[in-house]
Amino acid sequence: MKIRSITYFCNPKYPLDENTLRAAGDFLAQAKAAYQAAGYEVQTTRLATIPFPKLLGEERIDDLPKLAEQLAKAIQDVGVAYASFGPALPDMPRSYEVIPEAISASENIFFGGTIADDAKIYMSAVKACADVIVKSAATDPNGFANLRFAALANVRAGAPFFPAAYHEGYEPVFAIATEAADLAVQAFENATSLENGRNALISEITKHGRAIARVAADLAELPITNHQSPSFGGIDFSLAPFPDNAHSLGVAVEKMGILKIGLHGSLAAAAILTEAVDRADFPHTGFSGFMQPVLEDSVLAFRAAEGTLTIKDLLLYSTVCGTGLDTVPLPGDTTPGQLVPLLLDLSALALRLNKPLTARLMPVPGKKAGDATTFDFGFFANSKVMSLEADALSSPLNGREILQLKGR
């Protein structure tokens, strides 16, 4: 397994406080070195701010594209790979509208848009996020811009995976995101029973989780000149994949006894893997479960291409697993009206089940369902554009009201 990211959460204020960013860079450099010394490969270091509408305020919200460009340069200067400006917020409708331009203004800055929280689905925000996805897709021939945007349902602060990451408060925090699908593959490689495989997985997650936490405890005591050391927010020990079969959750599911992920039994496998993460002893944060990013997993990408794994399957598995709908390639002519029902379903699941879910959807310009994708990105396995069986809603679901929806 690897550490996908060490994420530093802070409030850099506006205009950007160079000292805060420098402190983040210094800490992340030390943290990366500490984890490497402990035997872990660290893929990226990242920074997440408070939600940009709170950072800018309503009167300056149109400055977001310029601020994204500034932050992109500033983090490069302090040695940080990526940053997240957090989500647009329902009480500031304009905050959604400025995101496509801000994505175009930078290459390493991520954004989100809140569609549901606190037992409420914001229908205006759902529609606004659908607009962001469609407009952002048009800015890149492959629809790649939407890699840096996700709609967020019931996602709390402190989750270190992007694009969901954002901070609350003033004191700095850091958290760890893992890339650990290979632990699930190994656990079930030669398992004699489900219980045998599950126990092996729990044991490995606990071992690594405790080791990561021990290093984190030392890091939280590091002196940083003129700044408070960040506290440790926990580990998002999600079984995130990498696009080869050794690091594929699709492979893990199929080694559990499913002929092809997408067939019946896959839901149970996803639930078993997620519950293994729940059982493991480590400081949990974020999603901490089964992740199903279609384009980041070689077998998920293959099963989607052959039609065995569908968007409805992904939505179904979201009831028992981690992040929701992630890196899903869609037809280039997808309309905002077609995305709204899907985002609405995701929001309802998140609130009724009281869990965080996101949607990172990627319409590919000029392609239709069944066409091959041609992404040139080391973290993607190419697939085929998936069919979206949806059409625009009619009344009364097609309103702009705030829907109260409590969990059980």
Secondary structure, 3 states (H helix, E strand, C coil): CEEEEEEEECCCCCCCCHHHHHHHHHHHHHHHHHHHHCCCCEEEEEEECCCHHHHHCHHHHHHHHHHHHHHHHHHHHCCCCEEEEEEECCCCCHHHHCHHHHHHCCCCEEEEEEEEECCEEEHHHHHHHHHHHHHHHCCCCCCHHHHHEEEEECCCCCCCCCCCCCCCCCCCEEEEEEECHHHHHHHHHCCCCHHHHHHHHHHHHHHHHHHHHHHHHHHCCCCECCECCCEEEEEECCECCCCCHHHCHHHHHHHCCCCCCCCCCHHHHHHHHHHHHHHCCCCECCCCCECCEHHHCHHHHHHHHHCCCCHHHHHHHCCCCCCEEEEEEEECCCCHHHHHHHHHHHHHHHHHCCCCEEEEEEEECCCCCCCECCCCCCCCCCCECCCCCCCCCCCCCCCCCEEECCCC
